[in-house]
Amino acid sequence: MEPTLAARALAAATEITASALSDVDPDAVLATVVRHAVELADADLGLVMVGADDGGVTVEAGHGATGAAGADLLGLVLPAESAAGRVAAGGETVVTDDVTSDPRTSRFVPAVLRAYGPFAAASFGQGGRLLGALTVYRDRGAEPFSPEIVEVLTAFAGQAGVVLALAEGANARHRVTLYEERERIARELHDVIVQRLYAAGMQLDRVRRRMRWRFAQADGARLGEAIDQLDATIQEIRGTVRELRTTEIEPHGAEPAATRTDLAESARGEVRIAGELLGYPPTLELSGELADIPAERADHVRAALREALSNVVRHSGASEVRVTMHRDGERLRLRVRDNGCGVPRDVARRGLRHLAERAEGAGGTFAVNSSPSMGTMVAFDLPLDAA
């Protein structure tokens, strides 16, 4: 093989490898591949054809020596019986002096390619990583492709296809790793930071309620503002969590895989904080598989548990609190019971209304039974199927 031709092929392969393993748009990498193929083969036209499920091939990238000829052919489809289709399926490299008269190729040459003569098609990729076919053309009457050029083209097409396939896998793994890291951050924000802010807000609220007669009016107002700011911060963090979990990171608009939450661990955290504020530990009963709850469903249940426990801490005066969480098939049932004085009439029920709206929007049910003599029971039931 001519040393200069081999060196050019190596340089081209190196450039393609660097591009494929970076964050460059795959279409741009294909354009680079076909441009180098045209230059290496001294061709007038080059096409990258990607295989389809039916065995046919579609032009995904093109480059013409005289300008935009390759781009004009994007989307062109050739059948599985064409030379490019056979090569894409793992066939041997096809070479002919005239693509329009050779019996192996002539029947499947579309009108837009009949101005060309010498033709070569090589598998784009190798072994189990075949992506399609790399084809080159010269104008009718031009010198045929030499065996040396065909050898270089075949090796180049195989290597370039494998690099792209490997890069696609590496990029997919990178996207999965990135999504897992975002989910970890979201979980830490939701289960740790929000819990701590929630506990701090509850403690401040209790201080304000117990000492409201000792505070000057201005100091009480400032303490109330601090509590409101904590609540607003919690809402902002929850919004950030939703963004982290819903922003698409897959290419071409594909949805990321659904994330799962260990709801049992989250429930333990919420109950632990409530116990610190109450001065005694609520009873927690968990049953069923709670380690793989869809994140969006878990958020609803967690909000219901937090609101119910918040009301117990703030208003009930209860000496006993029992939390039960049970997964029954594809349905999750939450109950929070206390033996306190019930929800006072003069207490704002905005949080309970929000939970009712959550349940309705998610296809579940929400109910509150409360009386001064029997205490309060909050029920929140939710299907795990988001549909």
TORKOL-4160 file (C-alpha; in steps of 0.2 Angstrom, whole numbers, padded with zeros to 4 digits, m for minus):
387
<pt num="1" X="0000" Y="0000" Z="0000"/>
<pt num="2" X="0006" Y="0017" Z="m0004"/>
<pt num="3" X="0014" Y="0025" Z="0012"/>
<pt num="4" X="0006" Y="0042" Z="0009"/>
<pt num="5" X="m0011" Y="0034" Z="0006"/>
<pt num="6" X="m0010" Y="0023" Z="0022"/>
<pt num="7" X="m0004" Y="0039" Z="0032"/>
<pt num="8" X="m0019" Y="0049" Z="0025"/>
<pt num="9" X="m0031" Y="0034" Z="0030"/>
<pt num="10" X="m0023" Y="0034" Z="0048"/>
<pt num="11" X="m0025" Y="0052" Z="0050"/>
<pt num="12" X="m0043" Y="0052" Z="0044"/>
<pt num="13" X="m0047" Y="0037" Z="0056"/>
<pt num="14" X="m0039" Y="0047" Z="0071"/>
<pt num="15" X="m0049" Y="0062" Z="0067"/>
<pt num="16" X="m0065" Y="0052" Z="0066"/>
<pt num="17" X="m0061" Y="0043" Z="0083"/>
<pt num="18" X="m0058" Y="0060" Z="0092"/>
<pt num="19" X="m0074" Y="0067" Z="0085"/>
<pt num="20" X="m0085" Y="0052" Z="0089"/>
<pt num="21" X="m0079" Y="0051" Z="0107"/>
<pt num="22" X="m0082" Y="0069" Z="0110"/>
<pt num="23" X="m0099" Y="0077" Z="0111"/>
<pt num="24" X="m0100" Y="0081" Z="0093"/>
<pt num="25" X="m0117" Y="0079" Z="0084"/>
<pt num="26" X="m0117" Y="0061" Z="0077"/>
<pt num="27" X="m0123" Y="0069" Z="0060"/>
<pt num="28" X="m0107" Y="0079" Z="0060"/>
<pt num="29" X="m0096" Y="0064" Z="0063"/>
<pt num="30" X="m0105" Y="0055" Z="0048"/>
<pt num="31" X="m0101" Y="0070" Z="0037"/>
<pt num="32" X="m0083" Y="0069" Z="0042"/>
<pt num="33" X="m0082" Y="0050" Z="0038"/>
<pt num="34" X="m0090" Y="0052" Z="0021"/>
<pt num="35" X="m0079" Y="0067" Z="0017"/>
<pt num="36" X="m0063" Y="0058" Z="0021"/>
<pt num="37" X="m0069" Y="0043" Z="0011"/>
<pt num="38" X="m0071" Y="0054" Z="m0005"/>
<pt num="39" X="m0054" Y="0061" Z="m0002"/>
<pt num="40" X="m0045" Y="0044" Z="0001"/>
<pt num="41" X="m0054" Y="0036" Z="m0014"/>
<pt num="42" X="m0052" Y="0052" Z="m0025"/>
<pt num="43" X="m0070" Y="0050" Z="m0029"/>
<pt num="44" X="m0083" Y="0062" Z="m0035"/>
<pt num="45" X="m0097" Y="0057" Z="m0023"/>
<pt num="46" X="m0097" Y="0047" Z="m0006"/>
<pt num="47" X="m0113" Y="0041" Z="0003"/>
<pt num="48" X="m0115" Y="0034" Z="0021"/>
<pt num="49" X="m0130" Y="0022" Z="0020"/>
<pt num="50" X="m0137" Y="0016" Z="0036"/>
<pt num="51" X="m0146" Y="m0001" Z="0037"/>
<pt num="52" X="m0165" Y="m0002" Z="0041"/>
<pt num="53" X="m0175" Y="m0016" Z="0049"/>
<pt num="54" X="m0182" Y="m0022" Z="0033"/>
<pt num="55" X="m0164" Y="m0024" Z="0026"/>
<pt num="56" X="m0164" Y="m0008" Z="0015"/>
<pt num="57" X="m0153" Y="0006" Z="0017"/>
<pt num="58" X="m0155" Y="0025" Z="0019"/>
<pt num="59" X="m0143" Y="0039" Z="0014"/>
<pt num="60" X="m0138" Y="0048" Z="0031"/>
<pt num="61" X="m0123" Y="0058" Z="0025"/>
<pt num="62" X="m0116" Y="0062" Z="0008"/>
<pt num="63" X="m0101" Y="0072" Z="0001"/>
<pt num="64" X="m0098" Y="0077" Z="m0017"/>
<pt num="65" X="m0082" Y="0083" Z="m0023"/>
<pt num="66" X="m0090" Y="0097" Z="m0032"/>
<pt num="67" X="m0101" Y="0104" Z="m0018"/>
<pt num="68" X="m0118" Y="0100" Z="m0012"/>
<pt num="69" X="m0121" Y="0084" Z="m0023"/>
<pt num="70" X="m0120" Y="0073" Z="m0007"/>
<pt num="71" X="m0132" Y="0083" Z="0003"/>
<pt num="72" X="m0145" Y="0082" Z="m0011"/>
<pt num="73" X="m0146" Y="0063" Z="m0009"/>
<pt num="74" X="m0150" Y="0063" Z="0010"/>
<pt num="75" X="m0165" Y="0052" Z="0014"/>
<pt num="76" X="m0163" Y="0042" Z="m0002"/>
<pt num="77" X="m0168" Y="0024" Z="0001"/>
<pt num="78" X="m0161" Y="0008" Z="m0008"/>
<pt num="79" X="m0169" Y="m0009" Z="m0006"/>
<pt num="80" X="m0161" Y="m0024" Z="0003"/>
<pt num="81" X="m0157" Y="m0032" Z="m0014"/>
<pt num="82" X="m0146" Y="m0017" Z="m0020"/>
<pt num="83" X="m0127" Y="m0018" Z="m0018"/>
<pt num="84" X="m0127" Y="m0006" Z="m0004"/>
<pt num="85" X="m0141" Y="m0017" Z="0005"/>
<pt num="86" X="m0131" Y="m0033" Z="0003"/>
<pt num="87" X="m0115" Y="m0025" Z="0009"/>
<pt num="88" X="m0124" Y="m0017" Z="0024"/>
<pt num="89" X="m0130" Y="m0035" Z="0028"/>
<pt num="90" X="m0113" Y="m0041" Z="0030"/>
<pt num="91" X="m0109" Y="m0045" Z="0012"/>
<pt num="92" X="m0092" Y="m0043" Z="0004"/>
<pt num="93" X="m0086" Y="m0027" Z="m0004"/>
<pt num="94" X="m0093" Y="m0023" Z="m0021"/>
<pt num="95" X="m0083" Y="m0015" Z="m0034"/>
<pt num="96" X="m0088" Y="m0011" Z="m0052"/>
<pt num="97" X="m0081" Y="m0001" Z="m0067"/>
<pt num="98" X="m0099" Y="0005" Z="m0071"/>
<pt num="99" X="m0113" Y="0004" Z="m0058"/>
<pt num="100" X="m0126" Y="0007" Z="m0072"/>
<pt num="101" X="m0121" Y="m0008" Z="m0083"/>
<pt num="102" X="m0115" Y="m0021" Z="m0070"/>
<pt num="103" X="m0128" Y="m0034" Z="m0068"/>
<pt num="104" X="m0125" Y="m0035" Z="m0049"/>
<pt num="105" X="m0129" Y="m0016" Z="m0047"/>
<pt num="106" X="m0138" Y="m0009" Z="m0063"/>
<pt num="107" X="m0156" Y="m0014" Z="m0058"/>
<pt num="108" X="m0156" Y="m0004" Z="m0042"/>
<pt num="109" X="m0147" Y="0012" Z="m0047"/>
<pt num="110" X="m0159" Y="0027" Z="m0045"/>
<pt num="111" X="m0160" Y="0040" Z="m0059"/>
<pt num="112" X="m0150" Y="0053" Z="m0048"/>
<pt num="113" X="m0135" Y="0041" Z="m0048"/>
<pt num="114" X="m0135" Y="0036" Z="m0066"/>
<pt num="115" X="m0122" Y="0050" Z="m0070"/>
<pt num="116" X="m0109" Y="0040" Z="m0061"/>
<pt num="117" X="m0099" Y="0025" Z="m0067"/>
<pt num="118" X="m0085" Y="0017" Z="m0056"/>
<pt num="119" X="m0092" Y="0012" Z="m0039"/>
<pt num="120" X="m0087" Y="0003" Z="m0023"/>
<pt num="121" X="m0097" Y="m0001" Z="m0008"/>
<pt num="122" X="m0089" Y="m0007" Z="0009"/>
<pt num="123" X="m0097" Y="m0013" Z="0025"/>
<pt num="124" X="m0098" Y="0002" Z="0037"/>
<pt num="125" X="m0093" Y="m0007" Z="0053"/>
<pt num="126" X="m0087" Y="m0025" Z="0057"/>
<pt num="127" X="m0094" Y="m0041" Z="0063"/>
<pt num="128" X="m0109" Y="m0038" Z="0075"/>
<pt num="129" X="m0107" Y="m0019" Z="0074"/>
<pt num="130" X="m0112" Y="m0016" Z="0056"/>
<pt num="131" X="m0121" Y="0000" Z="0054"/>
<pt num="132" X="m0123" Y="0001" Z="0035"/>
<pt num="133" X="m0113" Y="0004" Z="0020"/>
<pt num="134" X="m0100" Y="0016" Z="0014"/>
<pt num="135" X="m0101" Y="0019" Z="m0005"/>
<pt num="136" X="m0090" Y="0030" Z="m0017"/>
<pt num="137" X="m0093" Y="0035" Z="m0035"/>
<pt num="138" X="m0084" Y="0042" Z="m0049"/>
<pt num="139" X="m0091" Y="0051" Z="m0064"/>
<pt num="140" X="m0095" Y="0040" Z="m0079"/>
<pt num="141" X="m0079" Y="0037" Z="m0090"/>
<pt num="142" X="m0067" Y="0040" Z="m0075"/>
<pt num="143" X="m0054" Y="0028" Z="m0071"/>
<pt num="144" X="m0060" Y="0013" Z="m0060"/>
<pt num="145" X="m0055" Y="0012" Z="m0042"/>
<pt num="146" X="m0039" Y="0002" Z="m0040"/>
<pt num="147" X="m0037" Y="m0013" Z="m0029"/>
<pt num="148" X="m0026" Y="m0003" Z="m0017"/>
<pt num="149" X="m0040" Y="0011" Z="m0015"/>
<pt num="150" X="m0053" Y="m0002" Z="m0012"/>
<pt num="151" X="m0043" Y="m0011" Z="0001"/>
<pt num="152" X="m0040" Y="0006" Z="0010"/>
<pt num="153" X="m0059" Y="0010" Z="0008"/>
<pt num="154" X="m0064" Y="m0007" Z="0015"/>
<pt num="155" X="m0052" Y="m0005" Z="0030"/>
<pt num="156" X="m0057" Y="0013" Z="0033"/>
<pt num="157" X="m0076" Y="0010" Z="0032"/>
<pt num="158" X="m0075" Y="m0005" Z="0044"/>
<pt num="159" X="m0064" Y="0005" Z="0057"/>
<pt num="160" X="m0075" Y="0021" Z="0056"/>
<pt num="161" X="m0091" Y="0011" Z="0059"/>
<pt num="162" X="m0084" Y="0002" Z="0074"/>
<pt num="163" X="m0078" Y="0018" Z="0081"/>
<pt num="164" X="m0095" Y="0026" Z="0079"/>
<pt num="165" X="m0104" Y="0011" Z="0087"/>
<pt num="166" X="m0092" Y="0010" Z="0102"/>
<pt num="167" X="m0094" Y="0029" Z="0104"/>
<pt num="168" X="m0113" Y="0027" Z="0104"/>
<pt num="169" X="m0111" Y="0015" Z="0118"/>
<pt num="170" X="m0099" Y="0026" Z="0128"/>
<pt num="171" X="m0110" Y="0041" Z="0126"/>
<pt num="172" X="m0125" Y="0031" Z="0132"/>
<pt num="173" X="m0116" Y="0025" Z="0147"/>
<pt num="174" X="m0111" Y="0043" Z="0150"/>
<pt num="175" X="m0129" Y="0049" Z="0149"/>
<pt num="176" X="m0134" Y="0035" Z="0161"/>
<pt num="177" X="m0121" Y="0040" Z="0173"/>
<pt num="178" X="m0126" Y="0058" Z="0172"/>
<pt num="179" X="m0144" Y="0054" Z="0175"/>
<pt num="180" X="m0140" Y="0043" Z="0190"/>
<pt num="181" X="m0129" Y="0057" Z="0197"/>
<pt num="182" X="m0144" Y="0070" Z="0195"/>
<pt num="183" X="m0156" Y="0058" Z="0203"/>
<pt num="184" X="m0144" Y="0056" Z="0218"/>
<pt num="185" X="m0143" Y="0075" Z="0220"/>
<pt num="186" X="m0162" Y="0076" Z="0218"/>
<pt num="187" X="m0164" Y="0063" Z="0232"/>
<pt num="188" X="m0151" Y="0071" Z="0243"/>
<pt num="189" X="m0161" Y="0088" Z="0241"/>
<pt num="190" X="m0178" Y="0080" Z="0244"/>
<pt num="191" X="m0174" Y="0068" Z="0258"/>
<pt num="192" X="m0160" Y="0077" Z="0267"/>
<pt num="193" X="m0160" Y="0096" Z="0264"/>
<pt num="194" X="m0179" Y="0098" Z="0263"/>
<pt num="195" X="m0181" Y="0087" Z="0279"/>
<pt num="196" X="m0169" Y="0098" Z="0289"/>
<pt num="197" X="m0177" Y="0114" Z="0283"/>
<pt num="198" X="m0194" Y="0107" Z="0287"/>
<pt num="199" X="m0188" Y="0103" Z="0304"/>
<pt num="200" X="m0180" Y="0120" Z="0307"/>
<pt num="201" X="m0196" Y="0128" Z="0302"/>
<pt num="202" X="m0207" Y="0117" Z="0313"/>
<pt num="203" X="m0196" Y="0121" Z="0328"/>
<pt num="204" X="m0196" Y="0140" Z="0324"/>
<pt num="205" X="m0215" Y="0139" Z="0323"/>
<pt num="206" X="m0216" Y="0130" Z="0340"/>
<pt num="207" X="m0205" Y="0143" Z="0348"/>
<pt num="208" X="m0216" Y="0157" Z="0340"/>
<pt num="209" X="m0232" Y="0149" Z="0347"/>
<pt num="210" X="m0226" Y="0146" Z="0364"/>
<pt num="211" X="m0218" Y="0163" Z="0367"/>
<pt num="212" X="m0229" Y="0174" Z="0356"/>
<pt num="213" X="m0233" Y="0184" Z="0372"/>
<pt num="214" X="m0215" Y="0187" Z="0376"/>
<pt num="215" X="m0210" Y="0194" Z="0359"/>
<pt num="216" X="m0212" Y="0211" Z="0354"/>
<pt num="217" X="m0224" Y="0213" Z="0339"/>
<pt num="218" X="m0210" Y="0217" Z="0327"/>
<pt num="219" X="m0199" Y="0202" Z="0333"/>
<pt num="220" X="m0214" Y="0190" Z="0331"/>
<pt num="221" X="m0217" Y="0197" Z="0314"/>
<pt num="222" X="m0198" Y="0194" Z="0309"/>
<pt num="223" X="m0199" Y="0176" Z="0316"/>
<pt num="224" X="m0215" Y="0173" Z="0305"/>
<pt num="225" X="m0206" Y="0180" Z="0290"/>
<pt num="226" X="m0191" Y="0168" Z="0293"/>
<pt num="227" X="m0203" Y="0154" Z="0294"/>
<pt num="228" X="m0211" Y="0159" Z="0278"/>
<pt num="229" X="m0194" Y="0160" Z="0269"/>
<pt num="230" X="m0190" Y="0143" Z="0275"/>
<pt num="231" X="m0207" Y="0137" Z="0267"/>
<pt num="232" X="m0203" Y="0146" Z="0251"/>
<pt num="233" X="m0185" Y="0138" Z="0251"/>
<pt num="234" X="m0193" Y="0121" Z="0253"/>
<pt num="235" X="m0204" Y="0124" Z="0238"/>
<pt num="236" X="m0190" Y="0131" Z="0227"/>
<pt num="237" X="m0180" Y="0115" Z="0231"/>
<pt num="238" X="m0194" Y="0104" Z="0227"/>
<pt num="239" X="m0195" Y="0113" Z="0210"/>
<pt num="240" X="m0177" Y="0110" Z="0207"/>
<pt num="241" X="m0179" Y="0092" Z="0211"/>
<pt num="242" X="m0193" Y="0091" Z="0198"/>
<pt num="243" X="m0182" Y="0099" Z="0185"/>
<pt num="244" X="m0168" Y="0087" Z="0189"/>
<pt num="245" X="m0179" Y="0072" Z="0187"/>
<pt num="246" X="m0189" Y="0077" Z="0172"/>
<pt num="247" X="m0176" Y="0087" Z="0161"/>
<pt num="248" X="m0172" Y="0076" Z="0146"/>
<pt num="249" X="m0154" Y="0071" Z="0144"/>
<pt num="250" X="m0157" Y="0057" Z="0131"/>
<pt num="251" X="m0153" Y="0061" Z="0113"/>
<pt num="252" X="m0167" Y="0064" Z="0100"/>
<pt num="253" X="m0180" Y="0068" Z="0114"/>
<pt num="254" X="m0180" Y="0051" Z="0121"/>
<pt num="255" X="m0186" Y="0049" Z="0139"/>
<pt num="256" X="m0174" Y="0044" Z="0152"/>
<pt num="257" X="m0178" Y="0028" Z="0161"/>
<pt num="258" X="m0190" Y="0030" Z="0176"/>
<pt num="259" X="m0182" Y="0032" Z="0193"/>
<pt num="260" X="m0186" Y="0023" Z="0208"/>
<pt num="261" X="m0187" Y="0028" Z="0227"/>
<pt num="262" X="m0185" Y="0018" Z="0243"/>
<pt num="263" X="m0201" Y="0025" Z="0251"/>
<pt num="264" X="m0198" Y="0015" Z="0267"/>
<pt num="265" X="m0182" Y="0025" Z="0270"/>
<pt num="266" X="m0190" Y="0041" Z="0267"/>
<pt num="267" X="m0204" Y="0037" Z="0279"/>
<pt num="268" X="m0192" Y="0033" Z="0292"/>
<pt num="269" X="m0184" Y="0050" Z="0290"/>
<pt num="270" X="m0200" Y="0060" Z="0291"/>
<pt num="271" X="m0206" Y="0050" Z="0306"/>
<pt num="272" X="m0189" Y="0053" Z="0315"/>
<pt num="273" X="m0190" Y="0072" Z="0313"/>
<pt num="274" X="m0208" Y="0072" Z="0319"/>
<pt num="275" X="m0202" Y="0062" Z="0334"/>
<pt num="276" X="m0189" Y="0075" Z="0338"/>
<pt num="277" X="m0202" Y="0088" Z="0338"/>
<pt num="278" X="m0215" Y="0079" Z="0347"/>
<pt num="279" X="m0204" Y="0073" Z="0361"/>
<pt num="280" X="m0208" Y="0054" Z="0358"/>
<pt num="281" X="m0207" Y="0043" Z="0343"/>
<pt num="282" X="m0222" Y="0039" Z="0333"/>
<pt num="283" X="m0226" Y="0021" Z="0329"/>
<pt num="284" X="m0221" Y="0016" Z="0311"/>
<pt num="285" X="m0228" Y="0001" Z="0302"/>
<pt num="286" X="m0222" Y="m0003" Z="0284"/>
<pt num="287" X="m0227" Y="m0018" Z="0274"/>
<pt num="288" X="m0226" Y="m0023" Z="0256"/>
<pt num="289" X="m0212" Y="m0019" Z="0243"/>
<pt num="290" X="m0208" Y="m0001" Z="0246"/>
<pt num="291" X="m0190" Y="0000" Z="0239"/>
<pt num="292" X="m0194" Y="0003" Z="0220"/>
<pt num="293" X="m0208" Y="0016" Z="0220"/>
<pt num="294" X="m0208" Y="0027" Z="0205"/>
<pt num="295" X="m0201" Y="0044" Z="0210"/>
<pt num="296" X="m0216" Y="0054" Z="0205"/>
<pt num="297" X="m0228" Y="0043" Z="0215"/>
<pt num="298" X="m0216" Y="0043" Z="0230"/>
<pt num="299" X="m0216" Y="0062" Z="0230"/>
<pt num="300" X="m0235" Y="0062" Z="0232"/>
<pt num="301" X="m0235" Y="0050" Z="0247"/>
<pt num="302" X="m0220" Y="0059" Z="0255"/>
<pt num="303" X="m0230" Y="0076" Z="0254"/>
<pt num="304" X="m0245" Y="0068" Z="0262"/>
<pt num="305" X="m0235" Y="0060" Z="0276"/>
<pt num="306" X="m0226" Y="0076" Z="0279"/>
<pt num="307" X="m0242" Y="0087" Z="0280"/>
<pt num="308" X="m0251" Y="0075" Z="0291"/>
<pt num="309" X="m0236" Y="0074" Z="0303"/>
<pt num="310" X="m0234" Y="0093" Z="0303"/>
<pt num="311" X="m0253" Y="0095" Z="0308"/>
<pt num="312" X="m0250" Y="0083" Z="0322"/>
<pt num="313" X="m0235" Y="0092" Z="0329"/>
<pt num="314" X="m0243" Y="0109" Z="0327"/>
<pt num="315" X="m0261" Y="0107" Z="0332"/>
<pt num="316" X="m0265" Y="0090" Z="0340"/>
<pt num="317" X="m0257" Y="0089" Z="0357"/>
<pt num="318" X="m0257" Y="0070" Z="0354"/>
<pt num="319" X="m0248" Y="0058" Z="0365"/>
<pt num="320" X="m0249" Y="0044" Z="0352"/>
<pt num="321" X="m0246" Y="0044" Z="0334"/>
<pt num="322" X="m0246" Y="0029" Z="0322"/>
<pt num="323" X="m0241" Y="0029" Z="0304"/>
<pt num="324" X="m0244" Y="0014" Z="0293"/>
<pt num="325" X="m0239" Y="0012" Z="0275"/>
<pt num="326" X="m0244" Y="m0003" Z="0265"/>
<pt num="327" X="m0241" Y="m0008" Z="0247"/>
<pt num="328" X="m0255" Y="m0019" Z="0240"/>
<pt num="329" X="m0251" Y="m0024" Z="0223"/>
<pt num="330" X="m0250" Y="m0009" Z="0212"/>
<pt num="331" X="m0258" Y="0003" Z="0226"/>
<pt num="332" X="m0250" Y="0012" Z="0240"/>
<pt num="333" X="m0260" Y="0016" Z="0256"/>
<pt num="334" X="m0254" Y="0028" Z="0269"/>
<pt num="335" X="m0263" Y="0031" Z="0286"/>
<pt num="336" X="m0258" Y="0043" Z="0300"/>
<pt num="337" X="m0268" Y="0042" Z="0316"/>
<pt num="338" X="m0266" Y="0052" Z="0332"/>
<pt num="339" X="m0276" Y="0053" Z="0348"/>
<pt num="340" X="m0276" Y="0072" Z="0349"/>
<pt num="341" X="m0289" Y="0085" Z="0349"/>
<pt num="342" X="m0293" Y="0085" Z="0331"/>
<pt num="343" X="m0289" Y="0098" Z="0318"/>
<pt num="344" X="m0295" Y="0115" Z="0326"/>
<pt num="345" X="m0309" Y="0124" Z="0316"/>
<pt num="346" X="m0298" Y="0140" Z="0316"/>
<pt num="347" X="m0283" Y="0132" Z="0308"/>
<pt num="348" X="m0280" Y="0135" Z="0289"/>
<pt num="349" X="m0283" Y="0119" Z="0279"/>
<pt num="350" X="m0273" Y="0125" Z="0264"/>
<pt num="351" X="m0260" Y="0111" Z="0266"/>
<pt num="352" X="m0274" Y="0098" Z="0267"/>
<pt num="353" X="m0283" Y="0105" Z="0251"/>
<pt num="354" X="m0266" Y="0104" Z="0242"/>
<pt num="355" X="m0265" Y="0085" Z="0247"/>
<pt num="356" X="m0283" Y="0082" Z="0241"/>
<pt num="357" X="m0278" Y="0090" Z="0224"/>
<pt num="358" X="m0263" Y="0080" Z="0223"/>
<pt num="359" X="m0272" Y="0064" Z="0226"/>
<pt num="360" X="m0286" Y="0068" Z="0213"/>
<pt num="361" X="m0273" Y="0073" Z="0200"/>
<pt num="362" X="m0263" Y="0057" Z="0203"/>
<pt num="363" X="m0279" Y="0046" Z="0202"/>
<pt num="364" X="m0279" Y="0043" Z="0220"/>
<pt num="365" X="m0290" Y="0047" Z="0235"/>
<pt num="366" X="m0288" Y="0058" Z="0251"/>
<pt num="367" X="m0298" Y="0059" Z="0267"/>
<pt num="368" X="m0297" Y="0067" Z="0284"/>
<pt num="369" X="m0308" Y="0061" Z="0299"/>
<pt num="370" X="m0306" Y="0072" Z="0314"/>
<pt num="371" X="m0315" Y="0075" Z="0330"/>
<pt num="372" X="m0310" Y="0082" Z="0348"/>
<pt num="373" X="m0314" Y="0065" Z="0356"/>
<pt num="374" X="m0307" Y="0053" Z="0343"/>
<pt num="375" X="m0292" Y="0062" Z="0336"/>
<pt num="376" X="m0287" Y="0063" Z="0318"/>
<pt num="377" X="m0285" Y="0050" Z="0304"/>
<pt num="378" X="m0277" Y="0055" Z="0287"/>
<pt num="379" X="m0279" Y="0043" Z="0273"/>
<pt num="380" X="m0270" Y="0044" Z="0257"/>
<pt num="381" X="m0271" Y="0031" Z="0244"/>
<pt num="382" X="m0262" Y="0031" Z="0227"/>
<pt num="383" X="m0261" Y="0019" Z="0212"/>
<pt num="384" X="m0242" Y="0016" Z="0207"/>
<pt num="385" X="m0247" Y="0016" Z="0189"/>
<pt num="386" X="m0244" Y="0034" Z="0184"/>
<pt num="387" X="m0256" Y="0031" Z="0169"/>
